[in-house]
Amino acid sequence: MRRLPTILLLATVLATGGCSLSRTRIQKADAVVTLTVDRQDTCDPADASHCATPSPLIDAAIEANAASTPTRPVHVATLLEDGESAMAARINLIRAARKSIDVQTYIWEQDDAGKLVLDELVQAARRGVRVRILADQLFSFRDPGLLAGLARASDRLEIRLYNPTFHSARTPPLEFAAGILCCFYKFNQRMHNKLLVVDDLIGITGGRNYEDRYFDWDETFDYIDRDVMVGGPAAKAMGASFEQFWTHKRSARLTHLRDVNRELLADTDDPRHWNVPIYERPDRVAQIVADAEDPVWIEEHLGRASLRLNRVEYLSDLPGKTDEPKRREVRALTRHIMGLLREAKSEIVLQTPYLVMSKPAQKVFSGLRQQEEPPRVVVSTNSLASTDAFAVYAMSYKHRKRYLTDYGFEIYELKPRPADSDIDELEGRSTDVATPPLAAQDTGKGRRGRGSSHGASAGRPGPPSEAANFLGFGSRSGRGARSRPAPLLTAGVRFGLHAKSIVVDDTFAMVGTHNLDPRSDHYNTESGVIVYDKRFADRLRDSIMQDTRPGNAWVIAPRRKSIPVLSSVNEFIGDVSERLPFFDLWPFRYATSYELKPGCIPMRWSDPRFFECYEPVGDFPEVDVSLKLIYTRMITAFGSSAAGIL
């Protein structure tokens, strides 16, 4: 009897469209696309390359390729630290493309950022460039009508969706639940890769998806994120990786998706094609396009920051990662990262939004800690006040003692309003304290002195993070209350950390999509660039360490044992509670958050003078008492079994 609800749920899903399409329906939809696709050429096909916009970024990549030899490759690499540079670089490369553009992503929203990049790609296709977009089905587009129009936007544009469990572009709640119940390993395997490759000459990879908050354009909540742009031989490896995913059986053509197929067949004479988008903030879109076309701006913001270097590796897990979990090549990036960490001698600097260590990572850090002279391990991550993935944060909070004592981590949790944000841009914005839960709807701005403007409607709740999104703690289509960050005691700018980067011994560094968590290890496919160059490693390390400064982060450290006997009893009970898979209810944890006192200099939590210069500010500083905090406590108490899929 217990299985009856599950059987009924699966039967309902299958009856309402869970089966694949017939060959006849696919052929009819293909015919509609062939007959109605936009074949306009905005450029003479015989001379399409001359319609491309000149780009110093492309020129540098061509030069690097020309200077490379089989034994000594040459690359040009640029860290993209702020949203403005990251967006401008993408637009510049798309407009400079002559032959091909391949785009791979986990999330594609239809906000200003998503519409702008999509429009640029459509225009590139119409001038003669082959454009291919591969997006994870669960969190991209989700509008069958939009996709039906894009299928006919240009005969040189093709879109595929990765791993549509029930052969549809949209996944309504009933199918989401059925996917977990009937096909967990398939449904749970998502394509987390982010990649843009132009002409197999230059590519961008890193943490950013196509959504306003990844480019400092969301008015409620923005991410601190990072990409790396690489020109040279490594771009060919990026292109080869894309090709593996593009041709994989889990990458579905649009006409093979039930809801898109239905849209195409509903009106075979539908004249809809892609039109110029209507933006919420056309002024900022026009400005970023102007910047992307300005060679002086590109040189100042991107060219001067580029490094000419040699050894660069692009690595990616294989598609269908859960199909053959024991095959070595399947987890290529994960295995390589673990190998690099294991060889650390003096220091590891790690930045991750979700501090939930996978078992391989736990083994590596435990081994390093047991060495006679263990390397220093600095971790920059989110606080509850800065994250929108509170379920994942609860698991990090549960294991603070393990991280500090067993692994020797120095943990710095990001403040929701880092001190190095652009203060000038706060002029004219309200600083009133909002009444919970509306305090979650803060305004976001650019960071690190680089301004940006925002254009979503006031009060609109932001979508959830990648981790919170998958688990259903808020629907991207519904944008429910549980997807918002925790309400705070004060109003103002709010940021969350999304960058995934590692620097080892100041000699090599990784920028990519891997979070060192169980999902990254076992379920999501991940990608990243590893650069073996001290200059690049130093720049990346400086960037991460900036986010650990006292004005930008709280230090996580043990509670001071002020009452010897009671403090020891409290620690003992806390240890027992932490090891319980359920009922981890003890409220007085081993560690808490600390703030640097005025007049003191920053120091490590292991320094004997630490308590003289730091004062405790509570486990969840700046977070208002709310259901979000209660959720976090409950997941800490009862949710450890879910750590593998967070």
N, C-alpha and C positions, 0 to 999 in steps of 0.2 A: 504493500500500500504506500510505503514511503516513496517509492520510485514513480508513482502515478503522476504527481505534478510535473516531474521532469519529463516523463514521456509525453504528457499533454503539451508541454511547452515546446518540445522539439517537433512534435507533430504539427503544431500551429505554425511554427516557423517554416517548415518544409512545405506546408500547404499554401502559405502566402508568398512563396517565392524563394525558397532555399535551394532549389535545384538549378543546375546549369541550363543554359539555353540550347535549343535545338540548332542544328547546323543551318536549317532553313531560315530561322529568324536572324541568325548572325549574317547570313549571306544577304538577306533583304536590307539589313541595316548598313552593311558594307556598300551595297548598291546605292542607297540613299546618300551616303557620304560622298561616293564617287561622282554622283550626278549634281550634288549641290555644294560641294566644297569650293571655297573661294580660291580661284587660280590667278588672282591679280598679281602682277609684278610691278613693284614700285621702282624697279631698277632693271636695266637691260640685262636679261639672263646671260648674254654673251660677255658681259663686262661687270658682273655682280661684285667682284672684289673691289672695284673702284667706288662702290657706294658705301663701303665701310668707312667709318670715321677714323681718322688717324689716331693712334694711341701710343704714347710712350711706354705704357705697360706691355703692350704686345711687342713693340720694338725691342724692349729689354729681354723679353722671352726669346725672341728670334735670335738675338745676339748671343744669349746664353747657350742655345742649342748649337749655333754655329761654332762656338768656342769649345764645345764638349768633345771629348774623345771617349772611346769605350772604357778606358781605364781611369779617366779623370773627368767626370761630368762637371758641368758648370750650371749653377742655378742662381736665380734671383728670388729672394724671399722677403715678404713684407708682413709684419704683424698688423692685423686690423683690429684695433682696440676699441674704437668708438663706432657707434651706429652710423654716423654721417659718412665716415670714410668707407665703412663696409658696404653701404648702399651705393655710394658714388663709384667705388671700384667695380661693382657688379654692372652698373649701367654702362660705364666706360667700356668694359670688356664686351658686353653684349652688342653695343653699337659698333665696336671695332671688328667683330667676327666676320670672317670671309667665307668660311666653309661650313663649320658645324658648331653647335652649342648643345651640350648635354647637361641637364640639371637633375639632381637627385635630392630629395628632401623628405623629412618626416612629417612636417606640418606645413600646410599652405592655406592661409586665411584670406578671405575676401575683404580685407581692410585696405587702407591706402598702400601699405608696403606690398601686400600680395598682389593688388591690382596693378600697381606700377610695374613690377617686374614681369608680370604676365603680359601686360601690354607691350613692353619692350621686346619680349620674346616673339610675340605675334608679328610685330613690325619687322623684326629681323628675318622671320620666315618669309614674309611677303617681299623682302628685297632679295631673296634667293638663298638664304642660309638654312641648312637642315637643322631643325630644332627638335630635340626630344626631351620630354619631361617625364620623369619617373617619381611618383610620390606614394608614400605609404597611404593605403586606402582609408585606414581608420580615422585619420586626423587631417585629411586634405580634401579641399573642394566641397564634397558632401552635397553638392547641388547637381542633380542629374541634368536639369535644363541647361545649366552653365556648361557642363561637360559636353552635352550634345551640340551646343553652339561652337565650342572650341574644337570639336572633331571636324568642323567644317570651316574653321577660321582661316586655314591656309593648307594647301596641299603639301607644304613642306614642314608642317607642325604635326607632331604625334605625341599623344599623352597616354601613358599606361599607369595603372594603379597596382601597387604591390600588395599581394596577399588579401584579396577580398574574400573572406571566408564563405559568404553566402552569395557570391557572384553579383554584388551590387555596389554602387558607389557610396550609398548611405548605409549606416548601421544604426537602425532605430533601437531603442532600449530592449525590446523583446529579442532581437537578434543578438545584441551584445550579451545578454544573459545566456542565450542558447549557445553562443560561441564558446563561452567559458565551460558550460556543462557538457557539450557534446564533443568539442574539438579543441580542448584547452591548449595542447602543444602547438597546434597550427595557428590558432587564433592569437596566442600569446607571443608568437614570433613576429616581431615588427622590424621594419627597415628603418633604423635610426640614423643611417648615413646622411650626411649633408655634403653636397658636391656641386660645383659648377666648373665645367671644362670648356674652353674655347679653342677650337682648331687644333686640339691636342698639343697646344703650345703652352698654355697657362691655365691654372685652376685655383679655385678657392675651396677650402674645407675648414670645418670648425664647428662651433656650437649653434650657429644661427639658422633658424627656420625662416619662412616667409610670412612674417606677421609683424605688426607695428612695434610690439614691445621688444623685439630683438634689434630694432634700429633706433631706439630712443624716441619713438613716435607715439607711444601710448600715454594717455593723460592720467591713467590711474596707477600703472605699475610697469616699470621697465627693467630689463635684464642687463646686468653687467656680463657681457659675453665677449668672445674672442674668435676670430678666424685667422687663417694664414693664407696668403696668396703666394703661389709658387710658379715661376716660369722656368722652363728647361725640361730635361729628360723625364723628371718625375711626373710631368703632366701626361705623358704617354701611359704611365702606370695608372693614373687616375682614369683615363679614357678606357683602358682595358678593364678596369674594375667595373665601371659603369656598364660596359658591354655585357659582362657576366650577369649583372642584375637584369638588364634590359631583356635578355634572351631567356631568362629563367622561367620555368613553368609557373611560378607564382606571380609573374608580372602580366596583368591582364589588359588586353586591348579594350578600348571603350565600348566597341560594339558587342563585346562579350559580356558586358555587365547588364543585368536585367533592367534596372531602372533607366539607364542611359539608352539602351536598345529600345525601350518602350517610348521614350521621348522622340527618338529618331523616326520611329515608325508611325507615331501619332499624326504627323503632318509631313508627308513626303515633299510637299512644296514649300515648307517653311523657309522663308528667305533670310532668317536670322544669321548674321555673321558677327564677328567680334567688332564691337564699337569702342571708341575711345571712352575709357572709364570716367565716371563722375566721382571726384574725390571729395572727401570731407574737408580736407585742407589743400586746395589746389596751389596755394601760395608756396607751401613747403615742398610740394612735389616739383613745381617749376624751379625752385631754388636748387634742389639737389640735382636736377637734370642739368641746369646751367653749370653747376660745379663739376659734374662729371664730364662735360664737354669742354671745360676750360683747361688747357694744357698747363697754365701757370698754377692753377689750384691743384691739379693732379700732381705736379712736380713737388709743390710745397707740402702736401699732405701725405702723399704716397711715395713719390720718387725718392725724396730725401731720406725716407725711413727704410728704404730697401737695402738689403745686404746681398752682396755677391759672394756666394759660397759654393762648396763642392758637394759633400755627401748629404743627400736628402732622400728619404724613403717614404713612399706612400703605401700604407697597408690598410687592408680591409678584410673583414670576415667574409666568408662566402654566403651567398643567398641560400635560403632554406636551412638556416643554421641548426634548427632542431631536428632535421631529417637524419643527419649522420653525426651525432654529438661527439663520437669518439674519434672522428677523422681529424688529424692534426691540422690540416689546412683550413678547416671550418672556422676555428678560433684564432686566426693568424695574428690579428692585432692584439688580442688578449695575451696570447703566449709571448709575444715580443715585449709587451710592456712589462710583464712579470719578470722576464729575463733581465731587462734593463734595471728594474728596481732591485733585483737580487744582487746585482753587481755594484750597487752603490757603496762608496767608501766613506765619504764625508758628509753629504747632505742630500736630502730629498725635499723639494718644495712642491707641494701638491695643491691644486685648486679643483674642487668638485662641489657641485651644488647639493649632492646627496651623500652624506658620510655614512654609508652602509656598506661595510667591507664584505666582499665576496670571500668564500673560503680560500681560494688561491691567494688572494691579497692578504688575508689574515695570516696564512702560513708564511708568506714572504716577510711581512713586517715583524712577526714573532721571531723568525730566524735572525733578522737583522738586529733585533733588540738583544739577543743572546750573545752577540759577538763581543769580544773583549773591548773593542772601541766602536760601539754602534754609531751609525751615522745619525746626524740630526734630522728629524722629520717635522717639517712645518706644514700645517694643513689650513688652508683658507676655505671656509664653507659658509653655509647659511645659518642664521639664527631663526628662531620661530617668528620673530618680528619681520624678517626679510624674505622668508620662503612662502610660496603658495602650495607647497607639497608637504602639508603638515603631517600626513601619515608617514612619510619617509623620515621626516625630522624626528618623529616619536621613536623610531628605531635607533637613530643616532643618539638621541638623548638617553635611551635605555642603556647603552653600552659605553658611556663616557669613561667609566673607571677603567675598563679594558683598554680603551684607546690611550689613556694617559699612563697607566702603569705597565701593561703588558707590551705595548708598542712604543711607548715614549713619545707619543704625538704632542706637538705644541699646536693647540687648536685655537683658531681665531674665527669667531662667528660674526658675519657681516652685520653692521647696523643698517636699519632700513633707510636711513638718511645719512650716507657717508659725508664726512666733513669736507672732502675735496670735490663735492659737487659744485656746479656753477651757481654761486649765490646770486649773481646779477640777474639771473633768469627767474628768480623767485619774486621779483618786484611785481606788485599788483595782484599777487595770488593770496588767497585767504590763508591765514594761519590759525583760524579758530579751531578749537577742539571739537570734533564731530561727535555726535552721540552714537555709541555702538548700536547696531553693527555697521552704520554708515561710515565709520572711521576707516573702514577698509578701502574706501573709494578715494584715496589720496591722489594728488596729481604728481606725475613723474616728469623728470627733466633729464637733459643730458648730463654726463658726468665728466669729471676730470677737466673742468674748464672749457669743454667743448659744448657749445649751446645747441639745442634742438628745440623745435616747436612741436606741438601735439594737436591732434585734431579729431579725437573721438568725441562723441556726444557726452556732455557732462553727466557724471553719476553712473556711467555705464560700467557694470562689473566686468573686470578683466577675465579672460579665459584661464583655465588652470594650467599648471605646468605640465611637462611631458609625463612625469611620474604620477601626479595626482590625476591627470587626465585618463591614463590607461586604466587605473583602478576604479574609475567611475566616481571619484570624489568631486563630481561636478561635470556636467556634460558641456562639451564645446558648443553644441548647438543650443542648449538651454541656458548656458551661462548662469547656473544656479548659485545660491548664496554660499554653498560649501566650497566653490571653486575660488573664492576670494581669499586673499591673505588674511591673517589674523587681524582683528581691529586693534588699533594702538591707542595709547593714552593721549597722543598729540597728533595733530594734522600736519600735512606738508608733503615733501617729496618722498617717494618710496622706491627703493631698488631691491632687486633680488639677484643673487648670483646664479649664473648659468654656464659660465666658462668651465671647460674641462682641459686642464693642462698639467704637465709635469716637467720639472727640471731636476736632473740628477747630476750632482758633482760639478755643476757649472760647465759641463762639457757637452751634454746633449739634452734635447728637450722634445716634448710631444705636445702638439695641439690637435685636438680632434673631438670626437663625440663620446669617448669612453669615460664612464663615471666610476670605474673600479668597483661597481656594485654587482649583485647577482644577476640583475637583468642584463647588464652589459656583457657579463661573462657568458651567460647561458642562453639567453633568449633573443635580445635585439642584435641585429648585425651592426657593427661599429666600424668606423674608419678614422684615420688620422695621419698626420705627417710627423715624422721623426727627423729632426735636424741635428746633425753632429757638427756643431760649430759653437765655440765659446762666446762669440759676440752675440749671436742669436739667443743662446741660453741666458746670458747676462741680462739682455733686454726683457726676456720673458720673466726671469726671476724678479727683476725690479718691478715689473707690472704686478705680479702676484703679491709681492711683499708690500706694495703700496696699499693693497686692500687689507693688510693686517695691521696697519698703523693704528695707534690708540683712538684717533678721531673717526676711524672707519670700521673698527671691529672691537668686540669684547673678547677678552681672554678667558678660556675655560681652564679652571684650576681646581684642586681639591679644596673642600671647605676647611677652614682653620679649626683645629681641635682646641677649642677654648675651655671645654670642661672635660678633662682627661677620661674619666670613666664613662660618662654618658656619650661622649663623642665616639669612643671605641665601640660601645654597644650599638650606637646608631649605625656605624660603618659596618658592623657585623650583620645586622638585620638587613641593611641595604644590599650587602653582597649576596645574602641568601635570596632576597627578593629578586635581584637582577638575574639570577641564574634560573629562575622559574620561567617555564614557557608561558604560563598563565598566572594570573593573580599577582603580578608584580606591582603591588599597590603601595609600597612604602614611599611616602612623599619626600623624605629627607635623603636626597641622593648624595653620592660621594663627592660630586663636583658641582660647581655653579659658575656663574658669569662674573667677571671682574672688570672694573674700570680703573684706569690709571689716575692716581691722585695728582692734583696740580703741583707743579714744581719737581715732580719725579721724572726719571728717565725710564723708557721701556726696558723690560727685562723678561727672561723666561720664567715660567711658573715654577721651575725647579730651583731657581735662585733662592738662597737662604733669606734674602732681604725682600722677597716678593710681597709678603703680607704688610711690610712697612710702606710700600708704595702703591699697593692696589687695594681697593675696597670692593666688597661683594655688592652686586646689584640685583641679585635674584636669579632664579633659573631661567625665567623668560622676561628679560628686561624690555620695557616699553610696551609689552603686550597687555591689553586690557582684559579683565576677567570676562570670559565669554564662553559660548559653546565651543569655539575653536580650541580654546585651552583645555576644556573638558575632553573634547575628542582626542587631543594629543595625549593626555593622561591615560585615557582608556585604551588607546592603541598601544601605548607603552606597556600597559598591564596585560593586554589580551592579544596583541597582534604580532608577536614575534614569529609565529609560524608563517606569516605572510611576507617575511623579509626577502624570501627568494624571488618574489615576483614584483617587489616594489620598484 
